[in-house]
Amino acid sequence: MPWTKWFLLLLAVVGAFGLGWWVCRRSGAEGGQLPAVETAAPTQFPGRLACPDHDSFLAWQAHDSASIISSVTLAGETTLIPEFHDCQRLIDNDHSFGPLVGIWVPNYLGKVEDLLPDVETAIPVAVIHAWDGPYPPLHIEQMWNCLYLMRDPANRGEFLAEIVKVEKESACAGSTRSASLRGHPLNVTRLQYEGLTLADYPSVGRWDRDRRQPKHFIGLQCGAAWCEISRGNHGSSRRYSLRSTEPSKKRRVFEVKGWYDEQYLAVKGAPGKLEPLPFLGTIVPDAGLNDRRAAEFEGEWIPAGVVSLEETSVTYQDKLGLFPGALPNGNSGSDLTHVSLCWEHGGKKCLFLPASKRPDCQWDPVNDKDRMWYSRSQQPGPITNYSYKCVDRHDHSGLGIEIPGTARWAWREDDETQWWRCDKGCCSVRP
């Protein structure tokens, strides 16, 4: 090799070492005291976009460049697990779907008070990505945004937030000084529920809907509390409650917003276009779902949770067996659609499952012997009618982490369905 090539190679090695040293030194200077997260190696995205898509990876293309990744640094190994994060098309002022926006949160939301020792420190609590346009009601710019949380100088027991546009998602991975931020301030409302402790607030992020005006705000855990983050004042979404005498695990799934999910569901409008319904749908996990193990579902219909629509939707009645119902307000609620999950495994069959459903799911009795999951929706009322659906379970037992027993609506560009926690995995109901 000519000496010039050796010289250029030496310069490249020295330059890479210097850049790495500078990045580490800069991270240390700006804080970088947050728990470390692991990231997966980027892998080529093969096809359709779901939000997220367990079978592939995150991918988005904007402007003239494409960025393909498989892990958001702040979220680490939970990046593709929807029980922790949220993603959907946010709704514009004219009640039509706007940009597709995802939010990913770290695993330290329960420790934010310890990670904010003074009013000068700011920590990242979410990475936000808008695929195909900005969302002005929250100062979200197209592409990457970082959401920071800090203590309120006027009241150290309260929080403030700031959202900052960043060039890469990895820029949102360490603590910094609040005075150095150059973003847009957001308001934080901290909600705490009597009788509930830190364990009753799930470490998740959610999109929530203002009840007074057509805009979204952000919800996420902030220590032993739930924080709503908005631009200016907002009208908090409806709150549900059980009797105070109910066990905390039963109360929390209805009272703490991170456990359940509520939004305007999508229906097909003009060709190739989804439109939001004019009323809300709410999905709430069963109080025991958080503790269920996979073996319990073998041949047994185990309660996953309940679903309520504000009004009748023929679309969701036909495709998922969902009906209107009244969520609890100091009582137990009424006329809710009950959803259960069952796993045909180890020779155990799901009782009353129609024989036609097995071939309809296209299960291979050999290759799919560990995948044969089903859902059953029970219509409310005196006459028991069931709707059976195929379920795709995505196993995450290899990660060695506990998945919270939450439930969420699942956004897809061609449809919308449900996510349920099923032990160390995620169960998605096929429409």
ChimeraX attribute file (.defattr): number of C-alpha atoms within 10 A of each C-alpha:
attribute: neighborCount
match mode: 1-to-1
recipient: residues
	/A:1	5
	/A:2	6
	/A:3	8
	/A:4	9
	/A:5	10
	/A:6	11
	/A:7	10
	/A:8	11
	/A:9	12
	/A:10	11
	/A:11	12
	/A:12	12
	/A:13	11
	/A:14	12
	/A:15	12
	/A:16	11
	/A:17	11
	/A:18	12
	/A:19	12
	/A:20	12
	/A:21	12
	/A:22	12
	/A:23	11
	/A:24	12
	/A:25	12
	/A:26	12
	/A:27	16
	/A:28	14
	/A:29	11
	/A:30	14
	/A:31	15
	/A:32	17
	/A:33	14
	/A:34	16
	/A:35	12
	/A:36	14
	/A:37	15
	/A:38	13
	/A:39	17
	/A:40	13
	/A:41	8
	/A:42	13
	/A:43	14
	/A:44	12
	/A:45	17
	/A:46	10
	/A:47	11
	/A:48	12
	/A:49	17
	/A:50	21
	/A:51	22
	/A:52	22
	/A:53	19
	/A:54	17
	/A:55	11
	/A:56	17
	/A:57	24
	/A:58	22
	/A:59	21
	/A:60	17
	/A:61	12
	/A:62	13
	/A:63	8
	/A:64	5
	/A:65	7
	/A:66	10
	/A:67	11
	/A:68	14
	/A:69	17
	/A:70	20
	/A:71	22
	/A:72	26
	/A:73	23
	/A:74	30
	/A:75	25
	/A:76	19
	/A:77	21
	/A:78	25
	/A:79	24
	/A:80	23
	/A:81	22
	/A:82	26
	/A:83	27
	/A:84	28
	/A:85	26
	/A:86	24
	/A:87	25
	/A:88	25
	/A:89	23
	/A:90	25
	/A:91	21
	/A:92	16
	/A:93	11
	/A:94	8
	/A:95	15
	/A:96	14
	/A:97	18
	/A:98	17
	/A:99	18
	/A:100	21
	/A:101	24
	/A:102	23
	/A:103	25
	/A:104	27
	/A:105	28
	/A:106	28
	/A:107	18
	/A:108	18
	/A:109	23
	/A:110	22
	/A:111	15
	/A:112	21
	/A:113	18
	/A:114	10
	/A:115	18
	/A:116	18
	/A:117	13
	/A:118	14
	/A:119	18
	/A:120	15
	/A:121	20
	/A:122	28
	/A:123	25
	/A:124	25
	/A:125	30
	/A:126	27
	/A:127	28
	/A:128	28
	/A:129	25
	/A:130	24
	/A:131	19
	/A:132	18
	/A:133	16
	/A:134	18
	/A:135	20
	/A:136	12
	/A:137	15
	/A:138	19
	/A:139	19
	/A:140	22
	/A:141	20
	/A:142	21
	/A:143	22
	/A:144	22
	/A:145	25
	/A:146	28
	/A:147	25
	/A:148	25
	/A:149	24
	/A:150	28
	/A:151	22
	/A:152	16
	/A:153	13
	/A:154	9
	/A:155	10
	/A:156	15
	/A:157	10
	/A:158	14
	/A:159	23
	/A:160	20
	/A:161	24
	/A:162	23
	/A:163	24
	/A:164	21
	/A:165	23
	/A:166	17
	/A:167	12
	/A:168	13
	/A:169	19
	/A:170	15
	/A:171	16
	/A:172	26
	/A:173	25
	/A:174	20
	/A:175	23
	/A:176	23
	/A:177	14
	/A:178	18
	/A:179	10
	/A:180	11
	/A:181	14
	/A:182	11
	/A:183	17
	/A:184	15
	/A:185	19
	/A:186	21
	/A:187	17
	/A:188	25
	/A:189	17
	/A:190	19
	/A:191	14
	/A:192	16
	/A:193	15
	/A:194	7
	/A:195	11
	/A:196	18
	/A:197	14
	/A:198	15
	/A:199	12
	/A:200	20
	/A:201	26
	/A:202	28
	/A:203	26
	/A:204	28
	/A:205	29
	/A:206	28
	/A:207	24
	/A:208	23
	/A:209	24
	/A:210	17
	/A:211	13
	/A:212	10
	/A:213	10
	/A:214	14
	/A:215	22
	/A:216	22
	/A:217	20
	/A:218	19
	/A:219	22
	/A:220	28
	/A:221	28
	/A:222	25
	/A:223	22
	/A:224	22
	/A:225	22
	/A:226	25
	/A:227	22
	/A:228	24
	/A:229	27
	/A:230	25
	/A:231	20
	/A:232	11
	/A:233	12
	/A:234	20
	/A:235	13
	/A:236	15
	/A:237	16
	/A:238	11
	/A:239	12
	/A:240	18
	/A:241	18
	/A:242	21
	/A:243	13
	/A:244	12
	/A:245	7
	/A:246	12
	/A:247	13
	/A:248	17
	/A:249	15
	/A:250	15
	/A:251	21
	/A:252	26
	/A:253	27
	/A:254	24
	/A:255	23
	/A:256	22
	/A:257	29
	/A:258	31
	/A:259	28
	/A:260	25
	/A:261	23
	/A:262	23
	/A:263	21
	/A:264	21
	/A:265	23
	/A:266	24
	/A:267	17
	/A:268	14
	/A:269	10
	/A:270	8
	/A:271	6
	/A:272	8
	/A:273	12
	/A:274	19
	/A:275	16
	/A:276	19
	/A:277	17
	/A:278	11
	/A:279	13
	/A:280	15
	/A:281	22
	/A:282	21
	/A:283	25
	/A:284	26
	/A:285	27
	/A:286	25
	/A:287	21
	/A:288	15
	/A:289	20
	/A:290	18
	/A:291	12
	/A:292	17
	/A:293	12
	/A:294	12
	/A:295	12
	/A:296	13
	/A:297	23
	/A:298	21
	/A:299	19
	/A:300	17
	/A:301	19
	/A:302	20
	/A:303	21
	/A:304	27
	/A:305	24
	/A:306	23
	/A:307	25
	/A:308	24
	/A:309	25
	/A:310	16
	/A:311	14
	/A:312	14
	/A:313	18
	/A:314	12
	/A:315	13
	/A:316	19
	/A:317	16
	/A:318	12
	/A:319	14
	/A:320	21
	/A:321	24
	/A:322	27
	/A:323	25
	/A:324	21
	/A:325	21
	/A:326	14
	/A:327	24
	/A:328	17
	/A:329	14
	/A:330	11
	/A:331	13
	/A:332	12
	/A:333	15
	/A:334	14
	/A:335	17
	/A:336	22
	/A:337	23
	/A:338	23
	/A:339	28
	/A:340	20
	/A:341	27
	/A:342	26
	/A:343	26
	/A:344	19
	/A:345	18
	/A:346	11
	/A:347	8
	/A:348	12
	/A:349	15
	/A:350	18
	/A:351	11
	/A:352	9
	/A:353	17
	/A:354	10
	/A:355	8
	/A:356	8
	/A:357	14
	/A:358	17
	/A:359	9
	/A:360	10
	/A:361	16
	/A:362	11
	/A:363	16
	/A:364	12
	/A:365	11
	/A:366	7
	/A:367	8
	/A:368	12
	/A:369	15
	/A:370	13
	/A:371	18
	/A:372	22
	/A:373	27
	/A:374	27
	/A:375	27
	/A:376	25
	/A:377	25
	/A:378	21
	/A:379	21
	/A:380	18
	/A:381	11
	/A:382	7
	/A:383	8
	/A:384	8
	/A:385	12
	/A:386	18
	/A:387	18
	/A:388	21
	/A:389	22
	/A:390	22
	/A:391	24
	/A:392	17
	/A:393	23
	/A:394	18
	/A:395	15
	/A:396	19
	/A:397	12
	/A:398	8
	/A:399	10
	/A:400	9
	/A:401	11
	/A:402	13
	/A:403	23
	/A:404	21
	/A:405	27
	/A:406	30
	/A:407	30
	/A:408	28
	/A:409	25
	/A:410	22
	/A:411	23
	/A:412	18
	/A:413	16
	/A:414	14
	/A:415	15
	/A:416	19
	/A:417	18
	/A:418	18
	/A:419	24
	/A:420	31
	/A:421	25
	/A:422	26
	/A:423	23
	/A:424	21
	/A:425	19
	/A:426	24
	/A:427	22
	/A:428	23
	/A:429	23
	/A:430	18
	/A:431	15
